[in-house]
Structure formats: C-alpha cells, structure tokens
Amino acid sequence: MLTDTATFERLAREALDRLPEPFHDHLGDIVIRVEEFADEATLDAMDIGSRWELTGLYHGRPMTEQSVWETGDMPPMITLYRAPLLREMRETGVSLENLVNHVVVHEVGHHFGLSDDDMHRLEDED
C-alpha cells in the first residue's frame, strides 16, 4: 500500500464519504491536510510531550458555535499526521485505512461539537 500524502487524503475523503446522513451533508467544506508531524506550537498548546502522540487534529469552529452572523472564518480543517499514523500501523497491525477512518471520525466529532470525553463515552456504549 502506498503511504504518500495522496493516499492519506484519499483515505480521509473515503472515510468522510462513508459517514451517514445527515452528518455527511455538513462536511462538504472540510479541508483535509496531511503533514508529517504536528508543529511544536500545536504540541505545546495541547500539552503533548512527543510529536509521535498526535495522529490528527480538528481546526475550526464547531458547528455548535457557528452563526450566520459571523463571517471570515477559515474553512474547517482536519489535519492527519502521517508519521505517527504509519508508526501506529506498524506497531499495532491495524490497517492504515482503519486508522485514518478512526482519526477522521474522531475529528468530525469535534466539528459537531463533541468533546473527547463525549466521544469516549459514545465508543464505550458500543
């Protein structure tokens, strides 16, 4: 399997496309970006000690905080961090497709205003 940026972008778009309605209808403007690692400022802001620990990040205003009266925001963005995802794939044996899908769905949760704790509770209910 290819592990270049285009592959990550394709896998992320496929993950978005698999999301059910009505969620899918609200994701058309999300930008997918792939970087090797998060930068130091991002890691510091999130209090993460190692660049290997962050596999994805949502940038933007959650839908629960959006208003038609506010303009000028950049489009919402999901950044995937390529090297940590590849390392996790090698260490866990989980396919790259499944890892990217998991990260994208998690970051989409932030787009809809869910916290990490909210998402963990939802995952634990399964």
C-alpha positions as CSV (number, residue, x, y, z in Angstrom):
1,M,0.0,0.0,0.0
2,L,1.2,3.5,-0.8
3,T,1.8,5.8,2.1
4,D,2.2,9.1,0.4
5,T,0.2,12.2,1.0
6,A,-2.3,11.5,-1.8
7,T,-3.1,8.1,-0.2
8,F,-3.8,9.7,3.1
9,E,-6.0,12.3,1.5
10,R,-7.9,9.7,-0.4
11,L,-8.5,7.5,2.7
12,A,-9.7,10.5,4.6
13,R,-12.2,11.5,1.9
14,E,-13.4,7.9,1.7
15,A,-13.9,8.0,5.5
16,L,-16.0,11.2,5.1
17,D,-18.0,9.7,2.3
18,R,-18.9,6.7,4.4
19,L,-20.5,8.8,7.2
20,P,-24.3,8.6,7.2
21,E,-26.7,11.3,6.5
22,P,-27.4,13.8,7.9
23,F,-23.8,14.1,9.1
24,H,-22.4,13.8,5.5
25,D,-24.4,16.8,4.4
26,H,-22.5,19.1,6.8
27,L,-19.0,18.0,5.8
28,G,-18.6,19.4,2.3
29,D,-16.5,22.3,3.3
30,I,-14.0,20.4,5.4
31,V,-10.4,20.6,4.2
32,I,-8.1,17.6,4.6
33,R,-4.5,18.3,5.2
34,V,-1.6,15.9,5.7
35,E,1.6,16.8,7.5
36,E,4.5,14.6,8.7
37,F,4.1,15.8,12.4
38,A,2.4,18.4,14.4
39,D,4.5,21.5,14.9
40,E,5.9,22.5,18.3
41,A,3.4,25.2,18.9
42,T,0.5,22.8,18.4
43,L,2.0,20.2,20.6
44,D,2.7,22.8,23.3
45,A,-0.8,24.2,23.1
46,M,-2.3,20.7,23.6
47,D,0.3,19.8,26.3
48,I,1.6,16.9,24.3
49,G,5.2,15.9,25.0
50,S,6.0,13.8,22.0
51,R,5.4,14.5,18.3
52,W,4.6,10.8,17.9
53,E,1.5,11.1,20.1
54,L,-0.7,13.2,17.9
55,T,-2.3,11.5,14.9
56,G,-4.9,14.1,13.9
57,L,-6.4,17.4,14.8
58,Y,-9.6,19.4,14.0
59,H,-9.1,23.1,13.3
60,G,-12.2,25.3,13.2
61,R,-15.3,26.4,14.9
62,P,-17.6,23.6,15.9
63,M,-21.0,23.7,14.4
64,T,-22.5,24.2,17.8
65,E,-20.7,27.6,17.9
66,Q,-21.3,28.7,14.3
67,S,-23.6,31.6,13.4
68,V,-24.7,33.0,10.1
69,W,-23.8,36.4,11.5
70,E,-20.1,35.5,11.8
71,T,-18.1,35.6,8.7
72,G,-14.4,35.4,7.9
73,D,-13.6,32.1,9.5
74,M,-11.3,29.8,7.6
75,P,-13.0,26.6,6.5
76,P,-12.9,23.7,9.0
77,M,-9.9,21.5,8.6
78,I,-8.8,18.1,9.6
79,T,-5.0,17.5,9.7
80,L,-3.7,14.0,9.7
81,Y,-0.1,13.5,10.9
82,R,1.4,10.9,8.6
83,A,4.5,9.7,10.5
84,P,2.6,8.9,13.8
85,L,-0.1,7.1,11.9
86,L,2.4,5.0,10.0
87,R,4.2,4.2,13.2
88,E,0.9,3.2,14.9
89,M,0.1,1.0,11.9
90,R,3.4,-0.8,12.2
91,E,3.1,-1.2,16.0
92,T,-0.5,-2.3,16.2
93,G,-1.0,-4.1,12.9
94,V,-4.2,-2.1,12.3
95,S,-4.6,-1.2,8.7
96,L,-3.9,2.3,7.6
97,E,-7.4,2.6,6.2
98,N,-8.9,1.8,9.6
99,L,-6.5,4.1,11.5
100,V,-7.3,7.0,9.2
101,N,-11.0,6.2,9.4
102,H,-10.9,6.3,13.2
103,V,-9.0,9.6,13.3
104,V,-11.2,11.3,10.7
105,V,-14.4,10.1,12.5
106,H,-13.0,11.4,15.8
107,E,-12.1,14.8,14.4
108,V,-15.5,15.0,12.7
109,G,-16.9,14.6,16.2
110,H,-15.2,17.8,17.2
111,H,-16.7,19.5,14.1
112,F,-20.1,18.6,15.5
113,G,-19.1,20.0,19.0
114,L,-18.3,16.7,20.8
115,S,-15.5,16.7,23.3
116,D,-13.0,13.9,23.7
117,D,-14.9,12.7,26.8
118,D,-18.2,12.7,24.8
119,M,-16.7,10.6,22.1
120,H,-15.1,8.1,24.6
121,R,-18.5,7.7,26.3
122,L,-20.1,7.0,22.9
123,E,-17.4,4.5,22.0
124,D,-17.8,2.7,25.3
125,E,-21.5,2.3,24.7
126,D,-20.9,0.0,21.7
